[in-house]
Amino acid sequence: MQTTNMMQYAEQALDYGVMGILVLMSVITLWLLIERMMFYKVVRIEDYTHRDALELDLTNNINVISTIGANAPYIGLLGTVIGIMLTFYTLGDVGAVDAKKIMTGLALALKATAMGLVVAIPAIIAYNYLLRRIEKILTKYDIANESR
């Protein structure tokens, strides 16, 4: 009975821990994407005397989006591995092989991997979109400063 309660707590910790981290990563990505897009709309290239200063301002915080996109699948995979371990531990503790418990446990474990991909794919798309916007702004800067 006590082992069952411990397993329920472990499953809840997995759900809220891993899923919570992934949701937080998703919110951070969205927030940074919106912040960068707002900055790119109001940036005035004529205010910059040096290209590197402009590039520093344009690329501020986009590395965070890239890091989230690269690591979200691994966090999801970690949740899957922990979920599978908990499923096998529960089966070993009960001593009976029940296909329903195995499939339910594995399905819940795979939910973490799916969530990791749901976070990673839009983050990588956002990162690539922002990189293209940066390239366009820097090219406009170069064209404007060719005649100087």
N, CA, C and O of each residue as an XYZ file, in Angstrom:
592
protein
N       0.825     -1.193      0.000
C       0.000      0.000      0.000
C       0.873      1.262      0.000
O       0.597      2.214     -0.730
N       1.923      1.260      0.821
C       2.801      2.418      0.902
C       3.571      2.599     -0.403
O       3.800      3.726     -0.840
N       3.968      1.493     -1.022
C       4.681      1.561     -2.294
C       3.786      2.165     -3.375
O       4.258      2.934     -4.213
N       2.505      1.822     -3.360
C       1.571      2.373     -4.334
C       1.459      3.882     -4.178
O       1.434      4.604     -5.175
N       1.392      4.368     -2.949
C       1.336      5.806     -2.709
C       2.620      6.482     -3.180
O       2.581      7.557     -3.778
N       3.762      5.842     -2.907
C       5.032      6.394     -3.358
C       5.082      6.488     -4.877
O       5.588      7.465     -5.428
N       4.556      5.472     -5.550
C       4.557      5.466     -7.005
C       3.635      6.555     -7.556
O       3.944      7.185     -8.567
N       2.510      6.768     -6.888
C       1.608      7.834     -7.332
C       2.281      9.192     -7.190
O       2.153     10.050     -8.063
N       3.002      9.384     -6.081
C       3.727     10.640     -5.889
C       4.821     10.805     -6.937
O       5.044     11.904     -7.443
N       5.497      9.714     -7.259
C       6.556      9.765     -8.275
C       5.965     10.101     -9.642
O       6.542     10.889    -10.392
N       4.817      9.507     -9.968
C       4.171      9.796    -11.249
C       3.713     11.246    -11.313
O       3.829     11.884    -12.359
N       3.193     11.773    -10.207
C       2.777     13.175    -10.171
C       3.977     14.108    -10.289
O       3.913     15.135    -10.965
N       5.066     13.743     -9.629
C       6.281     14.554     -9.721
C       6.789     14.569    -11.160
O       7.229     15.603    -11.662
N       6.724     13.416    -11.815
C       7.131     13.335    -13.221
C       6.231     14.218    -14.082
O       6.706     15.009    -14.897
N       4.934     14.067    -13.884
C       3.986     14.854    -14.676
C       4.181     16.348    -14.462
O       4.342     17.102    -15.422
N       4.167     16.770    -13.217
C       4.262     18.200    -12.934
C       5.680     18.727    -13.128
O       5.857     19.871    -13.547
N       6.679     17.924    -12.835
C       8.063     18.367    -12.983
C       8.470     18.527    -14.429
O       8.814     19.626    -14.864
N       8.432     17.446    -15.174
C       8.872     17.480    -16.570
C       7.927     18.323    -17.413
O       8.367     19.167    -18.194
N       6.642     18.095    -17.254
C       5.685     18.871    -18.041
C       5.731     20.347    -17.651
O       5.580     21.217    -18.508
N       5.933     20.629    -16.391
C       6.044     22.011    -15.940
C       7.244     22.708    -16.547
O       7.152     23.857    -16.978
N       8.370     22.011    -16.582
C       9.576     22.574    -17.200
C       9.343     22.840    -18.683
O       9.738     23.884    -19.202
N       8.706     21.898    -19.358
C       8.449     22.069    -20.792
C       7.472     23.211    -21.063
O       7.640     23.955    -22.030
N       6.456     23.353    -20.220
C       5.522     24.473    -20.391
C       6.245     25.793    -20.143
O       6.036     26.766    -20.868
N       7.094     25.825    -19.119
C       7.873     27.032    -18.831
C       8.776     27.387    -20.013
O       8.883     28.556    -20.384
N       9.419     26.391    -20.598
C      10.272     26.621    -21.760
C       9.464     27.178    -22.928
O       9.934     28.057    -23.651
N       8.264     26.672    -23.108
C       7.402     27.143    -24.178
C       6.990     28.600    -23.960
O       6.972     29.391    -24.903
N       6.663     28.948    -22.727
C       6.272     30.324    -22.404
C       7.454     31.272    -22.615
O       7.286     32.361    -23.162
N       8.641     30.863    -22.186
C       9.834     31.696    -22.368
C      10.103     31.922    -23.857
O      10.424     33.036    -24.271
N       9.973     30.869    -24.652
C      10.189     30.997    -26.094
C       9.204     31.989    -26.703
O       9.596     32.869    -27.469
N       7.942     31.847    -26.367
C       6.929     32.749    -26.910
C       7.184     34.185    -26.472
O       7.074     35.111    -27.275
N       7.520     34.369    -25.212
C       7.785     35.707    -24.690
C       8.970     36.355    -25.413
O       8.893     37.513    -25.823
N      10.062     35.605    -25.565
C      11.240     36.158    -26.253
C      10.964     36.432    -27.727
O      11.452     37.419    -28.276
N      10.184     35.564    -28.370
C       9.832     35.786    -29.772
C       9.046     37.086    -29.919
O       9.340     37.892    -30.801
N       8.065     37.290    -29.074
C       7.266     38.520    -29.142
C       8.132     39.743    -28.847
O       8.018     40.765    -29.524
N       8.991     39.639    -27.844
C       9.866     40.761    -27.489
C      10.795     41.120    -28.638
O      10.972     42.298    -28.947
N      11.386     40.121    -29.268
C      12.302     40.373    -30.382
C      11.562     40.968    -31.571
O      12.061     41.895    -32.208
N      10.374     40.443    -31.878
C       9.607     40.962    -33.012
C       9.231     42.423    -32.781
O       9.268     43.231    -33.709
N       8.871     42.759    -31.554
C       8.542     44.157    -31.235
C       9.778     45.042    -31.376
O       9.690     46.165    -31.871
N      10.931     44.532    -30.940
C      12.162     45.310    -31.065
C      12.538     45.526    -32.525
O      12.932     46.626    -32.911
N      12.416     44.476    -33.340
C      12.782     44.591    -34.748
C      11.891     45.588    -35.488
O      12.331     46.210    -36.455
N      10.646     45.743    -35.043
C       9.754     46.709    -35.696
C      10.170     48.145    -35.425
O       9.959     49.018    -36.266
N      10.755     48.400    -34.268
C      11.069     49.788    -33.901
C      12.555     50.124    -34.000
O      12.938     51.272    -33.775
N      13.395     49.149    -34.330
C      14.829     49.421    -34.396
C      15.099     50.410    -35.531
O      14.561     50.280    -36.631
N      15.934     51.387    -35.240
C      16.294     52.410    -36.236
C      17.767     52.227    -36.571
O      18.644     52.535    -35.763
N      18.028     51.720    -37.777
C      19.412     51.422    -38.148
C      20.257     52.681    -38.252
O      21.478     52.620    -38.103
N      19.623     53.824    -38.506
C      20.387     55.065    -38.608
C      20.935     55.540    -37.258
O      21.805     56.410    -37.212
N      20.428     54.971    -36.162
C      20.931     55.331    -34.828
C      22.259     54.639    -34.508
O      22.906     54.977    -33.517
N      22.666     53.684    -35.329
C      23.870     52.906    -35.064
C      25.013     53.395    -35.945
O      24.862     53.575    -37.153
N      26.152     53.601    -35.309
C      27.330     54.033    -36.066
C      28.236     52.859    -36.421
O      29.108     52.970    -37.283
N      28.016     51.741    -35.749
C      28.855     50.567    -36.019
C      27.966     49.344    -36.192
O      27.030     49.132    -35.420
N      28.259     48.550    -37.196
C      27.457     47.362    -37.518
C      27.439     46.371    -36.361
O      26.408     45.757    -36.085
N      28.566     46.211    -35.687
C      28.640     45.240    -34.592
C      27.712     45.608    -33.435
O      27.136     44.725    -32.799
N      27.566     46.889    -33.161
C      26.647     47.324    -32.103
C      25.205     46.970    -32.465
O      24.426     46.530    -31.619
N      24.869     47.172    -33.734
C      23.530     46.804    -34.208
C      23.329     45.297    -34.097
O      22.285     44.836    -33.634
N      24.321     44.542    -34.520
C      24.211     43.082    -34.465
C      24.065     42.584    -33.035
O      23.295     41.659    -32.777
N      24.795     43.187    -32.104
C      24.658     42.806    -30.694
C      23.231     43.028    -30.191
O      22.666     42.177    -29.503
N      22.666     44.162    -30.537
C      21.297     44.443    -30.103
C      20.278     43.517    -30.774
O      19.307     43.092    -30.147
N      20.506     43.213    -32.040
C      19.567     42.361    -32.769
C      19.581     40.911    -32.282
O      18.542     40.252    -32.259
N      20.740     40.426    -31.899
C      20.865     39.009    -31.515
C      20.684     38.774    -30.020
O      20.858     37.652    -29.545
N      20.341     39.804    -29.286
C      20.150     39.674    -27.845
C      19.049     38.653    -27.536
O      17.923     38.791    -28.014
N      19.368     37.646    -26.752
C      18.455     36.610    -26.236
C      17.990     35.563    -27.246
O      17.236     34.668    -26.863
N      18.395     35.627    -28.506
C      17.930     34.580    -29.411
C      18.638     33.252    -29.145
O      18.149     32.196    -29.546
N      19.789     33.303    -28.468
C      20.459     32.056    -28.097
C      19.627     31.254    -27.104
O      19.730     30.028    -27.063
N      18.812     31.921    -26.311
C      17.942     31.221    -25.360
C      16.892     30.411    -26.128
O      16.594     29.272    -25.769
N      16.341     31.004    -27.179
C      15.349     30.290    -27.996
C      15.983     29.064    -28.645
O      15.376     27.994    -28.688
N      17.193     29.223    -29.144
C      17.909     28.102    -29.749
C      18.192     26.998    -28.727
O      18.040     25.813    -29.022
N      18.597     27.395    -27.546
C      18.888     26.418    -26.484
C      17.635     25.651    -26.089
O      17.686     24.439    -25.881
N      16.528     26.342    -25.985
C      15.261     25.675    -25.656
C      14.883     24.697    -26.762
O      14.490     23.564    -26.482
N      15.000     25.123    -28.003
C      14.680     24.245    -29.119
C      15.556     23.011    -29.177
O      15.102     21.932    -29.560
N      16.806     23.171    -28.798
C      17.733     22.037    -28.844
C      17.554     21.083    -27.663
O      17.814     19.887    -27.795
N      17.114     21.594    -26.515
C      17.077     20.765    -25.306
C      15.700     20.261    -24.908
O      15.606     19.334    -24.103
N      14.638     20.831    -25.438
C      13.288     20.379    -25.084
C      13.067     18.889    -25.385
O      12.460     18.200    -24.565
N      13.535     18.365    -26.530
C      13.339     16.926    -26.768
C      14.055     16.056    -25.733
O      13.570     14.980    -25.382
N      15.206     16.521    -25.245
C      15.933     15.741    -24.244
C      15.210     15.739    -22.901
O      15.217     14.733    -22.191
N      14.598     16.845    -22.559
C      13.829     16.888    -21.318
C      12.613     15.976    -21.450
O      12.267     15.262    -20.508
N      11.962     15.996    -22.615
C      10.858     15.075    -22.863
C      11.309     13.626    -22.802
O      10.608     12.779    -22.249
N      12.466     13.338    -23.363
C      13.005     11.980    -23.325
C      13.329     11.554    -21.898
O      13.098     10.404    -21.524
N      13.857     12.469    -21.108
C      14.117     12.169    -19.700
C      12.822     11.796    -18.997
O      12.792     10.845    -18.216
N      11.748     12.537    -19.267
C      10.449     12.202    -18.682
C       9.966     10.832    -19.124
O       9.377     10.095    -18.333
N      10.209     10.487    -20.375
C       9.807      9.171    -20.883
C      10.581      8.060    -20.195
O      10.001      7.053    -19.790
N      11.879      8.239    -20.064
C      12.711      7.216    -19.410
C      12.278      7.026    -17.956
O      12.155      5.896    -17.485
N      12.052      8.117    -17.259
C      11.611      8.011    -15.866
C      10.242      7.337    -15.796
O      10.007      6.499    -14.926
N       9.338      7.700    -16.710
C       8.013      7.077    -16.735
C       8.077      5.588    -17.004
O       7.347      4.818    -16.379
N       8.931      5.169    -17.915
C       9.082      3.737    -18.202
C       9.683      3.017    -17.000
O       9.263      1.912    -16.655
N      10.671      3.650    -16.365
C      11.251      3.042    -15.155
C      10.191      2.869    -14.066
O      10.142      1.831    -13.405
N       9.351      3.875    -13.882
C       8.286      3.774    -12.882
C       7.293      2.672    -13.239
O       6.818      1.951    -12.361
N       6.979      2.543    -14.531
C       6.067      1.484    -14.969
C       6.648      0.115    -14.674
O       5.948     -0.748    -14.143
N       7.907     -0.102    -15.003
C       8.535     -1.399    -14.740
C       8.672     -1.660    -13.244
O       8.507     -2.793    -12.792
N       8.970     -0.627    -12.483
C       9.078     -0.792    -11.032
C       7.735     -1.201    -10.440
O       7.668     -2.082     -9.583
N       6.676     -0.562    -10.899
C       5.345     -0.900    -10.405
C       4.984     -2.329    -10.760
O       4.448     -3.061     -9.928
N       5.275     -2.731    -11.989
C       4.978     -4.105    -12.405
C       5.779     -5.121    -11.601
O       5.266     -6.170    -11.211
N       7.040     -4.794    -11.360
C       7.867     -5.700    -10.570
C       7.420     -5.766     -9.126
O       7.497     -6.823     -8.500
N       6.960     -4.666     -8.595
C       6.511     -4.617     -7.204
C       5.212     -5.391     -7.006
O       5.034     -6.075     -5.999
N       4.300     -5.276     -7.984
C       3.019     -5.976     -7.890
C       3.220     -7.463     -8.141
O       2.561     -8.293     -7.516
N       4.113     -7.799     -9.038
C       4.416     -9.189     -9.329
C       3.509     -9.808    -10.364
O       3.683    -10.977    -10.710
N       2.564     -9.076    -10.860
C       1.653     -9.598    -11.875
C       1.827     -8.783    -13.152
O       2.023     -7.569    -13.117
N       1.752     -9.479    -14.266
C       1.879     -8.805    -15.548
C       0.473     -8.513    -16.068
O      -0.285     -9.420    -16.413
N       0.156     -7.246    -16.112
C      -1.146     -6.802    -16.600
C      -0.908     -5.905    -17.804
O      -0.331     -4.825    -17.686
N      -1.356     -6.363    -18.953
C      -1.110     -5.623    -20.192
C      -1.699     -4.215    -20.141
O      -1.123     -3.279    -20.696
N      -2.829     -4.065    -19.487
C      -3.466     -2.754    -19.397
C      -2.580     -1.772    -18.631
O      -2.436     -0.618    -19.034
N      -1.988     -2.230    -17.527
C      -1.111     -1.358    -16.741
C       0.156     -1.006    -17.519
O       0.640      0.124    -17.457
N       0.679     -1.970    -18.238
C       1.893     -1.727    -19.019
C       1.618     -0.679    -20.100
O       2.365      0.290    -20.234
N       0.558     -0.875    -20.858
C       0.242      0.048    -21.953
C      -0.107      1.439    -21.435
O       0.293      2.442    -22.027
N      -0.841      1.502    -20.349
C      -1.190      2.803    -19.777
C       0.064      3.526    -19.302
O       0.238      4.716    -19.565
N       0.929      2.810    -18.607
C       2.168      3.403    -18.115
C       3.069      3.884    -19.241
O       3.649      4.967    -19.157
N       3.189      3.086    -20.289
C       4.029      3.480    -21.424
C       3.433      4.661    -22.192
O       4.162      5.546    -22.640
N       2.122      4.670    -22.340
C       1.472      5.788    -23.033
C       1.685      7.090    -22.265
O       1.959      8.130    -22.865
N       1.562      7.034    -20.951
C       1.787      8.227    -20.143
C       3.243      8.677    -20.207
O       3.535      9.873    -20.187
N       4.148      7.713    -20.284
C       5.567      8.049    -20.372
C       5.888      8.718    -21.706
O       6.664      9.673    -21.750
N       5.305      8.232    -22.772
C       5.568      8.804    -24.096
C       4.980     10.204    -24.262
O       5.383     10.956    -25.150
N       4.033     10.541    -23.408
C       3.451     11.884    -23.435
C       4.539     12.938    -23.232
O       4.464     14.023    -23.808
N       5.541     12.628    -22.424
C       6.622     13.578    -22.169
C       7.456     13.829    -23.430
O       7.839     14.966    -23.704
N       7.731     12.784    -24.186
C       8.487     12.961    -25.430
C       7.694     13.807    -26.424
O       8.243     14.696    -27.074
N       6.411     13.523    -26.532
C       5.572     14.302    -27.445
C       5.567     15.778    -27.047
O       5.658     16.654    -27.907
N       5.464     16.048    -25.768
C       5.450     17.433    -25.297
C       6.798     18.106    -25.579
O       6.842     19.285    -25.931
N       7.884     17.364    -25.427
C       9.201     17.912    -25.743
C       9.307     18.331    -27.195
O       9.891     19.369    -27.506
N       8.745     17.528    -28.082
C       8.758     17.870    -29.506
C       7.833     19.040    -29.806
O       8.138     19.875    -30.657
N       6.708     19.102    -29.109
C       5.764     20.206    -29.298
C       6.411     21.536    -28.894
O       6.091     22.579    -29.464
N       7.303     21.502    -27.930
C       8.010     22.714    -27.514
C       9.171     23.005    -28.462
O       9.392     24.159    -28.829
N       9.906     21.984    -28.858
C      11.130     22.173    -29.647
C      10.870     22.658    -31.068
O      11.564     23.554    -31.549
N       9.903     22.092    -31.733
C       9.676     22.425    -33.147
C       9.330     23.905    -33.336
O       9.952     24.559    -34.173
N       8.368     24.459    -32.594
C       8.107     25.903    -32.754
C       9.290     26.774    -32.324
O       9.499     27.849    -32.886
N      10.057     26.325    -31.342
C      11.217     27.115    -30.901
C      12.254     27.212    -32.015
O      12.822     28.282    -32.240
N      12.504     26.127    -32.703
C      13.470     26.140    -33.804
C      12.939     26.979    -34.975
O      13.698     27.701    -35.621
N      11.640     26.880    -35.239
C      11.043     27.706    -36.290
C      11.182     29.181    -35.928
O      11.543     29.997    -36.776
N      10.897     29.526    -34.676
C      11.019     30.919    -34.220
C      12.459     31.400    -34.329
O      12.711     32.520    -34.773
N      13.400     30.558    -33.926
C      14.821     30.920    -34.001
C      15.231     31.206    -35.439
O      15.888     32.213    -35.706
N      14.853     30.336    -36.366
C      15.207     30.537    -37.774
C      14.527     31.780    -38.348
O      15.127     32.500    -39.146
N      13.297     32.032    -37.952
C      12.593     33.234    -38.391
C      13.330     34.486    -37.906
O      13.528     35.430    -38.669
N      13.728     34.485    -36.645
C      14.439     35.645    -36.101
C      15.792     35.840    -36.768
O      16.201     36.973    -37.022
N      16.490     34.747    -37.053
C      17.767     34.865    -37.762
C      17.584     35.525    -39.123
O      18.394     36.359    -39.529
N      16.533     35.154    -39.815
C      16.279     35.755    -41.130
C      15.963     37.243    -40.997
O      16.418     38.053    -41.806
N      15.187     37.600    -39.981
C      14.889     39.023    -39.744
C      16.171     39.793    -39.447
O      16.347     40.915    -39.922
N      17.056     39.200    -38.672
C      18.337     39.839    -38.347
C      19.151     40.059    -39.618
O      19.699     41.140    -39.829
N      19.228     39.033    -40.461
C      19.972     39.157    -41.717
C      19.423     40.295    -42.580
O      20.188     41.058    -43.170
N      18.110     40.403    -42.649
C      17.498     41.456    -43.463
C      17.821     42.844    -42.909
O      18.141     43.758    -43.669
N      17.740     42.999    -41.606
C      18.032     44.302    -41.000
C      19.510     44.660    -41.190
O      19.836     45.805    -41.505
N      20.394     43.691    -41.001
C      21.823     43.959    -41.195
C      22.139     44.286    -42.653
O      22.995     45.127    -42.931
N      21.455     43.629    -43.575
C      21.658     43.930    -44.992
C      21.186     45.346    -45.314
O      21.841     46.064    -46.070
N      20.062     45.744    -44.749
C      19.589     47.125    -44.936
C      20.601     48.119    -44.369
O      20.835     49.176    -44.954
N      21.195     47.778    -43.235
C      22.221     48.634    -42.635
C      23.421     48.761    -43.573
O      23.934     49.856    -43.804
N      23.859     47.614    -44.111
C      25.008     47.628    -45.028
C      24.719     48.459    -46.279
O      25.574     49.221    -46.729
N      23.539     48.317    -46.829
C      23.170     49.085    -48.026
C      23.127     50.572    -47.704
O      23.616     51.392    -48.480
N      22.551     50.917    -46.573
C      22.435     52.330    -46.189
C      23.807     52.957    -45.940
O      23.995     54.149    -46.185
N      24.767     52.166    -45.457
C      26.081     52.699    -45.113
C      27.109     52.526    -46.215
O      28.266     52.899    -46.025
N      26.731     51.974    -47.357
C      27.641     51.844    -48.490
C      28.005     53.199    -49.053
O      29.144     53.435    -49.457
N      27.040     54.074    -49.075
C      27.267     55.392    -49.678
C      28.018     56.350    -48.764
O      28.483     57.393    -49.223
N      28.147     56.025    -47.495
C      28.826     56.926    -46.552
C      30.315     56.912    -46.709
O      31.019     57.618    -45.987
